[in-house]
Amino acid sequence: MDFLPIIQLLVPYHARLFLKTKGLQVWLLQKNRNVNPFDLTVQLWPRNIYLGIGCRRGTTLESIETLVLPKLKELGIDLRTIVGVASVDLKKDEAGLLNFAAKYNWEISFFTAEELQNAAGEFSSSDFVKSVVGVSNVCERSAVLAANNGSIISSKCSLNGVTLAVAEADIVLDFEKLS
């Protein structure tokens, strides 16, 4: 019996997956761990999610978790898929933000206001944030830059002085390089 190559993509939010293959029989690539269409389903957990976080001076780790953890659960994002956290360089000494990234063993990166301003895309805007930081949005822009100009999968949300945006980097699967 001959098998035709079959590729099935089940992605619950906007993801860009690029496949290069020869002789592939059956693959299922998904981001929803609750979908198991086969008796034996192998799940791949790519680490390509970045969190952009803005916060008031003196914000605690617990305040950040109060916004971030329920939002990730709502989005169906497993903590194991997160690569890092990003923010504006004015927050590089912010204990709550640094402790949050350290607690989950995530990379943390900071961008200047100029780098954030040059991020490509459509972003929400705040005159207050612009007056303080020098750019109208921190969380969405920093998430996109950390994800190497990836896609926003959750735009700005806020709670108690913390803002969050979630972005994902492109996933490139090249089966030819594996051989």
Secondary structure as GFF3:
##gff-version 3
##sequence-region A 1 179
A	DSSP	beta_strand	6	10	.	.	.	ID=ss1
A	DSSP	beta_strand	17	20	.	.	.	ID=ss2
A	DSSP	beta_strand	26	30	.	.	.	ID=ss3
A	DSSP	beta_strand	49	55	.	.	.	ID=ss4
A	DSSP	alpha_helix	61	75	.	.	.	ID=ss5
A	DSSP	three_ten_helix	79	81	.	.	.	ID=ss6
A	DSSP	beta_strand	82	88	.	.	.	ID=ss7
A	DSSP	three_ten_helix	89	91	.	.	.	ID=ss8
A	DSSP	alpha_helix	95	103	.	.	.	ID=ss9
A	DSSP	beta_strand	107	111	.	.	.	ID=ss10
A	DSSP	alpha_helix	113	117	.	.	.	ID=ss11
A	DSSP	alpha_helix	127	133	.	.	.	ID=ss12
A	DSSP	alpha_helix	139	146	.	.	.	ID=ss13
A	DSSP	beta_strand	151	159	.	.	.	ID=ss14
A	DSSP	beta_strand	162	168	.	.	.	ID=ss15
A	DSSP	beta_strand	171	174	.	.	.	ID=ss16
A	DSSP	alpha_helix	175	178	.	.	.	ID=ss17
###
